[in-house]
Amino acid sequence: MTPTVLWATVLVASVASFALKLAGHLVPQHWLATDRVQRTSGLVTVALLVALVVVQTFATGPALTVDARVPALAAAAAALALRAPFVVVIVVAAAVAAGLRALGWG
Amino acid sequence: MSRPRSPAVSAAVRQGVSVSVATGLYGVSFGALAVVAGLTVAQTAALSLLLFSGGSQFALVGVVAAGGSPLAAVATSSLLGVRNTLYGAVVSPLLDVRGWRRWAAAQVTIDESTAVAVAQRDPQAVRVGFWATGLGVFVLWNVCSLLGALAGDALGDPRAWGLDAAAGAAFLALVWPRLASRDARLVAALAVVVSAALVPVTPAGIPVLGAAAAAIAAGFLSPAPRARRGGAR
């Protein structure tokens, strides 16, 4: 993306984000109170985040690859299972990937 | 203050402050990842100030880093922001604010402020918890993501620091507490299959949107869970 396009992307996404937040404060509550809307919204959030994990960890351009990011993700999952705080999870993952690459793998 | 604060209100403030500090710290990783993805420090700061929703910010940066289109970046970020609409509908009647304060409340309506607000019982503690968390996260998230962006600029090769792996870990940490229900785990598995299948055959950004579309279909087509009798836990 060119700098101008990237700025436009940042600003349009920001306007959309605020509009979504404000809409929740303005619409009558019962519009959003149906079980199906609540449930689908929760599931979409899960699907987006999981897909982002997959893409960030396994995609190299259009190819699916296994490199240092995979053991790093496994280490992050272990840290989460041990109830580590968010910042520790991130640091553990980065350290595992950086360490493996320093050793010449992935 | 002329009145002593009730214990419930003090507890809400303490929760808000601790959540703000924890969230702020991970703002450092957002800032570093954003500049590594190709955003300028100013663009990174604009996202934290204006977009202000962690998951959406990480997602937008992830799509940009992968070379996705502007449309895919905005769509992914906005779909993740839809949950803030539901949070707004939940907290709005509890806050009961008008005018510019309502706009301020909307901007700080995020996972953390909603979670702390709805965890309170006393109505005043709900309001104090919402504002303490929302404003606390806003300030610390912005300061820390700016520091992260400045540090990220000085880091050099992001792969040598494992920052590409940190991005995947960040999304995993965001989704982790949402995987408690069986439905959520099924949709997570579906999202793995759909996104992995789409990576080789679609432009960057589309695999993530494909997984979201699959989740919408699953949410609307599957039978709604029956109301449990005799009092759920």
Interface residues (C-beta under 8 A of the other chain):
Chain A: M1 P3 V5 L6 W7 A8 T9 V10 L11 V12 A13 S14 V15 A16 S17 F18 L20 K21 L22 A23 G24 H25 L26 V27 Q29 W31 L32 A33 D35 R36 V37 Q38 R39 T40 S41 G42 L43 V44 T45 V46 A47 L48 L49 V50 A51 L52 V53 V54 V55 Q56 T57 F58 A59 G61 P62 A63 L64 A68 R69 A72 L73 A76 A77 L80 P85 F86 V87 V89 I90 V91 V92 A93 A94 A95 V96 A97 A98 G99 R101 A102
Chain B: A22 T23 L25 Y26 V28 S29 G38 L39 T40 Q43 A46 L47 L50 L51 F52 S53 G55 S56 F58 A59 L60 G62 V64 A66 G67 P70 A73 V74 T76 S77 S78 L79 L80 G81 V82 R83 N84 T85 L86 Y87 G88 A89 V90 V91 S92 P93 R102 W103 A105 A106 Q107 T109 R159 A160 W161 G162 L163 D164 A165 A166 A167 G168 A169 A170 F171 L172 A173 L174 V175 W176 R178 L179 D183 A184 V187 A188 L190 A191 V192 V194 S195 A196 V199 P200 V201 A204 P207 V208 G210 A211 A212 A214 A215 I216 A218 G219 F220 A224 P225
